[in-house]
Structure formats: C-alpha cells, structure tokens
C-alpha cells in the first residue's frame, strides 16, 4: 500500500513538473515575443535618432542665420539713416522754399504797392 501511494505521489509530482515545464515554455515564448517587439522598437528609435539633426549642424545653421540677420539689420539701419537724413534735408529745403516764396510774395506786394502809390 505504501508502494502504491508512493507511485501515485510520484506520478503527481511528474504531472506537476510536466505542467511547470510546459508553462515555462509558454512563458519563454511570450518573453521572446516581447523582447523581439522591444528590439524592433529600439531599431526604430535608432533609425529615427540617426535622422535627427546634430547639435553641431544646428549651431552652424544658427551662426549662418545670425550672420544673415546681422547683414539685414545693418542694411535696415543704413536705410533708416538715409531716410532720416533725407527727412532732415527735406525739412531744410521746405524752410528754404517757404522763405523764397515769402520773399517773392513780399517783392510782389512791394511792387504792387509802389505802383499803386500806397
């Protein structure tokens, strides 16, 4: 009777070991599938990262843009100065023209008043 119960106990242990081996195989297969998915994700990230612009490239492009903007800024300052100078000279020319017109009007009035004897 002891032998029979040992055989039953032994077969139960064997069944449990077989079930554990089977579940370990399923878990290993699932783990392999997950790891392959993670590796694929890593490959995609590596590919994506390789297409990103590098810091050195960004710095070079920024320096070029700074040079362009500085050139544009210098041109704008030059244009503003020229416009200011023209406005300033135009004010003087406006005053000069008004003075000449006033002088002509004064002369005309003087001529008219002398002819009329006023």
Backbone bond lengths (Angstrom), bond angles and torsions (degrees), N, CA, C in turn:
res aa  C-N    CA-C-N  psi(-1)  N-CA   C-N-CA  omega(-1)  CA-C   N-CA-C  phi
1 X - - - 1.434 - - 1.520 110.71 -
2 X 1.305 115.05 -35.56 1.447 117.88 177.58 1.514 110.66 -66.29
3 X 1.347 114.41 -39.40 1.443 118.42 -179.46 1.517 111.06 -63.42
4 X 1.317 117.68 -40.20 1.450 123.28 -179.92 1.528 110.26 -65.26
5 X 1.289 116.91 -42.38 1.468 119.86 179.47 1.526 110.89 -69.37
6 X 1.339 117.15 -31.77 1.467 120.66 176.80 1.525 109.07 -68.20
7 X 1.311 117.17 -40.66 1.471 120.95 178.79 1.522 110.63 -63.98
8 X 1.309 117.02 -41.14 1.472 120.60 178.29 1.524 109.20 -65.37
9 X 1.318 115.14 -43.82 1.478 120.07 178.67 1.523 110.27 -62.53
10 X 1.329 116.79 -43.63 1.466 122.47 179.69 1.531 110.69 -63.42
11 X 1.336 117.10 -43.78 1.467 119.66 179.47 1.533 110.64 -66.74
12 X 1.316 117.86 -33.75 1.479 121.06 176.04 1.519 111.39 -64.73
13 X 1.342 114.25 -40.96 1.470 118.70 177.83 1.519 109.72 -65.28
14 X 1.319 117.72 -42.53 1.466 122.00 179.20 1.534 110.86 -61.53
15 X 1.329 116.44 -41.25 1.466 120.62 177.85 1.528 110.53 -62.97
16 X 1.339 116.50 -42.41 1.458 120.45 179.36 1.528 110.08 -65.48
17 X 1.328 117.00 -41.92 1.471 120.89 178.67 1.528 109.70 -63.02
18 X 1.309 117.51 -42.70 1.466 121.76 179.12 1.529 110.01 -63.17
19 X 1.333 116.00 -43.00 1.466 119.88 178.96 1.531 110.47 -64.81
20 X 1.328 116.64 -40.86 1.467 120.51 177.85 1.524 111.35 -63.60
21 X 1.340 116.49 -42.96 1.469 120.25 178.57 1.526 110.68 -62.59
22 X 1.316 116.01 -39.43 1.460 120.59 178.66 1.526 110.44 -66.03
23 X 1.336 117.58 -45.30 1.461 120.55 -179.66 1.535 110.82 -67.87
24 X 1.335 116.68 -33.77 1.468 120.32 175.70 1.529 109.07 -64.99
25 X 1.332 117.17 -41.66 1.472 120.89 177.57 1.520 111.42 -61.69
26 X 1.342 117.40 -43.39 1.470 121.72 178.04 1.525 110.34 -64.15
27 X 1.343 116.44 -43.69 1.466 120.74 179.46 1.525 110.50 -64.06
28 X 1.332 116.66 -39.74 1.477 120.32 178.63 1.524 110.26 -64.40
29 X 1.315 116.71 -43.66 1.467 120.42 178.27 1.525 110.34 -61.23
30 X 1.315 117.25 -44.00 1.476 121.64 179.01 1.528 110.75 -64.64
31 X 1.325 116.78 -41.92 1.462 121.07 178.33 1.529 110.67 -63.46
32 X 1.332 116.82 -42.00 1.471 120.59 177.36 1.525 110.99 -61.30
33 X 1.344 115.61 -41.59 1.476 119.81 178.70 1.529 110.47 -63.00
34 X 1.320 117.41 -44.48 1.473 121.55 178.55 1.527 111.35 -63.24
35 X 1.329 115.71 -44.40 1.463 119.55 179.91 1.529 110.82 -63.45
36 X 1.316 117.43 -37.91 1.462 120.05 177.62 1.540 110.19 -65.06
37 X 1.337 116.11 -39.78 1.472 119.74 175.68 1.518 111.34 -62.37
38 X 1.325 116.69 -41.24 1.465 120.33 178.66 1.524 110.78 -66.34
39 X 1.333 116.56 -40.01 1.467 120.09 178.23 1.527 110.93 -64.25
40 X 1.322 116.61 -39.58 1.472 120.04 176.95 1.531 110.17 -63.06
41 X 1.311 116.30 -42.46 1.468 121.08 177.89 1.523 110.49 -61.79
42 X 1.326 117.14 -42.53 1.470 121.06 177.74 1.523 111.34 -62.52
43 X 1.343 115.97 -41.12 1.473 119.12 178.84 1.532 110.20 -62.63
44 X 1.330 116.46 -40.96 1.464 120.04 178.17 1.527 110.65 -63.50
45 X 1.335 116.87 -43.26 1.465 120.17 178.38 1.528 111.49 -63.48
46 X 1.330 116.46 -41.14 1.464 120.24 178.37 1.529 110.56 -62.83
47 X 1.327 116.29 -43.14 1.467 120.23 178.97 1.524 109.94 -63.50
48 X 1.306 116.22 -44.88 1.466 120.90 179.93 1.529 110.43 -63.19
49 X 1.308 117.05 -44.01 1.469 120.84 -179.52 1.522 110.93 -64.92
50 X 1.322 117.42 -32.66 1.470 119.64 179.58 1.520 111.58 -69.78
51 X 1.333 117.31 -21.05 1.461 120.89 179.87 1.524 112.43 -90.66
52 X 1.318 117.82 -8.86 1.465 120.78 178.33 1.521 110.32 -70.36
53 X 1.313 115.06 152.26 1.459 120.57 176.38 1.526 108.32 -75.77
54 X 1.334 116.04 141.90 1.459 119.59 -177.66 1.527 110.04 -83.08
55 X 1.304 115.32 162.70 1.469 121.15 179.58 1.525 110.19 -62.21
56 X 1.328 116.78 -39.59 1.465 119.74 179.15 1.527 111.65 -62.95
57 X 1.350 116.11 -41.09 1.461 119.82 177.55 1.520 111.10 -62.89
58 X 1.318 115.78 -42.86 1.468 119.98 178.95 1.524 109.85 -61.50
59 X 1.326 116.61 -45.13 1.468 119.90 179.94 1.520 111.42 -61.48
60 X 1.343 117.29 -42.84 1.468 120.29 178.31 1.525 111.39 -62.01
61 X 1.318 116.08 -44.32 1.471 119.69 179.78 1.524 111.14 -65.61
62 X 1.320 116.45 -38.34 1.468 119.76 178.48 1.528 110.72 -65.11
63 X 1.334 116.51 -39.90 1.464 119.75 178.39 1.527 110.57 -63.29
64 X 1.339 116.68 -42.29 1.473 120.42 177.70 1.524 110.52 -61.79
65 X 1.339 116.23 -43.60 1.466 119.75 179.57 1.517 110.69 -64.78
66 X 1.338 117.23 -39.36 1.466 120.58 177.63 1.525 110.25 -60.30
67 X 1.338 116.09 -43.50 1.465 119.44 178.77 1.523 111.02 -62.08
68 X 1.330 115.93 -42.98 1.471 119.58 178.66 1.525 110.75 -63.06
69 X 1.326 116.24 -46.29 1.464 119.76 -178.86 1.520 111.34 -64.77
70 X 1.340 116.48 -38.16 1.458 119.21 176.95 1.519 110.72 -62.96
71 X 1.346 116.64 -40.53 1.461 120.50 177.18 1.516 111.37 -63.33
72 X 1.317 116.30 -43.10 1.464 120.58 178.97 1.527 109.93 -65.22
73 X 1.326 115.88 -41.73 1.463 120.09 179.71 1.535 110.61 -62.64
74 X 1.331 116.35 -41.57 1.464 119.56 177.42 1.528 110.97 -62.03
75 X 1.318 116.88 -42.67 1.468 120.73 179.02 1.529 110.80 -63.20
76 X 1.337 116.02 -42.03 1.467 119.50 178.73 1.531 110.73 -63.86
77 X 1.321 116.51 -42.18 1.475 119.09 177.84 1.518 110.89 -61.85
78 X 1.337 116.78 -41.19 1.463 120.89 178.24 1.521 110.24 -61.84
79 X 1.341 116.43 -45.39 1.472 120.04 178.98 1.529 111.39 -62.99
80 X 1.313 117.07 -41.15 1.462 120.03 178.60 1.518 110.76 -63.10
81 X 1.315 116.56 -41.27 1.466 119.65 178.51 1.524 111.10 -64.49
82 X 1.332 116.74 -41.86 1.458 119.98 178.83 1.526 110.94 -63.63
83 X 1.330 115.83 -41.73 1.477 119.50 179.15 1.518 109.84 -64.42
84 X 1.330 116.19 -43.02 1.473 119.39 179.34 1.522 110.53 -62.41
85 X 1.331 116.89 -41.65 1.455 120.34 179.10 1.523 110.81 -63.80
86 X 1.338 116.26 -41.72 1.464 119.93 179.08 1.520 110.52 -65.32
87 X 1.320 116.23 -40.49 1.467 118.98 178.21 1.522 110.18 -63.90
88 X 1.318 115.75 -42.26 1.461 119.80 179.18 1.522 110.97 -63.96
89 X 1.329 116.94 -44.81 1.464 119.37 -179.99 1.519 110.14 -70.36
90 X 1.314 117.32 -30.73 1.458 119.99 177.63 1.524 110.06 -67.46
91 X 1.336 116.71 -37.99 1.473 118.72 176.96 1.520 110.40 -60.67
92 X 1.327 116.35 -43.82 1.474 119.14 178.76 1.514 110.88 -65.22
93 X 1.337 115.84 -39.74 1.467 117.71 179.38 1.524 109.97 -68.51
94 X 1.338 117.61 -35.48 1.475 119.70 176.11 1.523 110.56 -62.28
95 X 1.333 116.51 -44.12 1.471 119.65 178.34 1.523 110.54 -64.22
96 X 1.303 117.08 -39.72 1.456 121.42 179.70 1.527 110.62 -64.60
97 X 1.332 117.06 -44.63 1.467 120.88 178.88 1.519 110.44 -64.03
98 X 1.348 116.66 -41.97 1.474 119.07 178.07 1.528 110.41 -62.69
99 X 1.311 117.75 -39.26 1.473 121.00 178.52 1.510 111.32 -64.06
100 X 1.337 115.93 -42.79 1.469 120.13 178.89 1.517 110.27 -64.49
101 X 1.325 117.47 -44.10 1.475 120.81 178.56 1.525 110.00 -62.32
102 X 1.330 116.83 -43.05 1.474 120.05 178.76 1.524 110.20 -62.02
103 X 1.344 116.74 -40.55 1.463 120.19 179.00 1.515 110.32 -65.58
104 X 1.328 117.90 -41.97 1.474 121.09 179.23 1.520 110.30 -64.38
105 X 1.327 116.59 -43.95 1.475 120.10 179.04 1.525 109.57 -62.75
106 X 1.351 116.36 -40.77 1.477 119.29 178.38 1.521 110.97 -62.92
107 X 1.327 116.24 -42.03 1.471 119.74 179.36 1.517 110.42 -65.18
108 X 1.322 116.84 -43.30 1.475 120.00 179.20 1.519 110.03 -62.15
109 X 1.307 117.14 -43.12 1.470 119.87 179.61 1.526 110.20 -66.10
110 X 1.315 117.26 -37.03 1.462 120.90 177.96 1.520 110.41 -64.40
111 X 1.352 115.03 -44.09 1.471 119.10 179.22 1.517 109.74 -64.24
112 X 1.312 117.43 -43.64 1.473 120.03 -179.00 1.538 109.68 -65.56
113 X 1.283 118.16 -42.73 1.458 120.54 -177.84 1.534 110.80 -68.07
114 X 1.322 118.90 -33.72 1.464 120.04 178.38 1.513 110.56 -73.48
115 X 1.311 117.87 -33.47 1.460 119.69 178.12 1.505 110.55 -72.08
116 X 1.279 118.57 -31.27 1.441 120.87 -178.90 1.514 110.56 -87.92
117 X 1.277 115.86 -10.17 1.445 119.61 177.12 1.506 112.98 78.20
118 X 1.183 118.78 27.68 1.460 121.09 179.28 1.457 109.29 -80.93
